[in-house]
Amino acid sequence: MRFVFFVILAFNAVSSLAKSELKRAKETTAENRMSSLEVNRISARLHEIRNMDMSKLSSEEKRDLRKEVNNMKQEMQKSRPGYYIYLSLGAIIIIILLLLLL
C-alpha cells in the first residue's frame, strides 16, 4: 500500500517538475535577459550611488537617487529567471495522506 502511494507521489512530483521547467523556459527568453554589459553598468552605477556623500545632497536629489535605485532593482528582478516548483492538487492530497498515514 505504501509503495503505491510512493509511486503516485513520485509520478506527480516528476510531472510537476517537468511542467515548471517548461514554464520557466517559456518565461525566460533571450530578450528578457540582460546582457552582461547592462548588468555591469547597473552595478557600477549602484556602487557610485552608494559611495556618494549623501549629506551634501538636497532632499530632491536624494529622492531622485532613491527612485533611480528602485528602478534599477526592478530591472534586475525582471531579468532574473524565476525558479518555481508547482505542485498539483493530486500531489498535495497524496502528501497529506502520507503524512497522516505514516
N, C-alpha and C positions, 0 to 999 in steps of 0.2 A: 504494500500500500504506500509506504513512504517512498519507495523507488519511483512509483508512478507520479507522485507529487513532485519529486525532484526532477524527473524528466520533463514534466509540463512546465515547471518553473524555469528550467534551463532553456527550453524552447522559446518561451515568452521573452526571457532576458536577451537571448541572441537576436530574436526578431526585432525587439525594441532598439537594441544597439545598432542593428543594420539600418533601421529607419532613421535613427538620429544621425548616423553617418551620412546618409543620403541627403537629409535635410541640411546638414552643415555644409555639405559640398555644394548644394544649390545656393545657399545664402552667401557663401564666401567666394565670390567670383574675383577675377583678377582686377576688375575695375574698382571694386570696393576696397581692396588692399592699398595701403600707402606704400610708396616706394621708399627705399632706404634713405634717399636724399631728403624726402619730405620729413621723415622721422628725425633725421639728424638736424634739419632746420628747426623743427619744433623743439627738440630737446635743447639745442643751443640757445634758442630764444627764452626758454624756461629758465635756463641757468643764468642768462643775462638779467632776467627779472628778479630772480632770487638773490643775485649779488648786488642789486641796486640798493642805494641808501634811501630808504623809504621816508626818513624824517624830513628830507628836503623837498618832497613832492607835495603838491596840493591835494586836497581831497578828491577833486575831479580826476586828476592824473592817477591817483590810487584806484579809483573806481574803474577807470578805463583799463588799467593793468589787470584788475581782478576779472573784468569781463573778457579780456584777451586770454587770460589763463583758462577760464572756464570754457571758452570756445575751443581752445587747443585740446583740452581734456576730452570734450565731446567728439572732436575729430578723431582722436586716438581710440576712443571707445567704439566708434562706428567702424573703424578699420580693423579692429581686433576680431578674429574669428571667434564665434561663440561655441562652446562645447557644452552640450546639454545631453542628459540622459532622460529619455521618455519611457515611462512605464505604462503599459497598457492596463486596462481595468482588470483583465484576467490575471495578469501578473500580480497586481496588488491584492486581489482576492486570494490567490494561492499563497502569497507571502503571509497574509493574515491567518489563513488556515494552518499553515505550517507552524507559525508562532503559537497558535492555540493548541495544536495537537502535540507539539514537542515540548 
